Amino acid sequence: GIVVGGGKALVEVYQELKDTLVSDNKEVQQGIDVVVQSLLVPTYQIAYNAGFSVKDVVKQQLLQPLNFGFNAKEGKYVCLLKEGIIDPTKVTRQAVLNAASISALM
């Protein structure tokens, strides 16, 4: 399968998890926060690499409706599916699992 690309699928996951994953254990919560925040890193990197304000792009990504996000090539917000900006689900899933695995080592 596919998911919207440009980091938007992970932004959607971030929005779902940021307020729902909560632990009473301070150390566990810190780990959760690191993993959840890491979901925004692909969007940061795409904006940075394309020469756009990271803060502005991430802020706008969070406000965009489902499947809409930043087209770094054009510098505008578009329907990512319609524009063909997609990622394989398996690749996105594996990237998250790898990031979580590395976080567990730290």
Residue pairs with C-beta under 8 A, 6 or more apart in sequence:
1 88
1 89
1 90
2 86
2 87
2 88
2 89
3 9
3 86
3 87
3 88
3 89
3 92
4 12
4 67
4 69
4 80
4 81
4 85
4 86
4 87
5 69
5 80
5 85
5 86
5 87
6 42
6 43
6 46
6 69
6 70
6 71
6 72
6 80
6 85
7 40
7 42
7 43
7 45
7 46
7 61
7 69
8 43
8 61
8 64
8 67
8 68
8 69
8 70
8 80
9 87
9 92
10 39
10 40
10 42
10 43
10 92
10 96
11 39
11 40
11 43
11 58
11 61
11 62
11 69
12 66
13 39
13 96
14 36
14 37
14 39
14 40
15 62
17 36
17 39
18 36
21 32
21 36
22 29
22 32
23 29
23 32
31 103
34 103
35 99
35 100
35 103
38 99
38 103
39 96
40 58
42 95
43 57
43 58
43 61
43 70
44 54
44 58
46 57
46 70
46 72
47 53
47 54
47 56
47 57
47 58
47 70
47 72
48 54
49 72
50 72
50 73
50 75
52 70
52 72
52 75
57 70
60 70
60 77
61 69
61 70
64 70
64 77
67 79
67 80
67 81
68 77
68 78
68 79
68 80
69 77
69 78
69 80
69 85
70 76
70 77
71 77
71 78
71 80
71 83
71 85
78 85
80 86
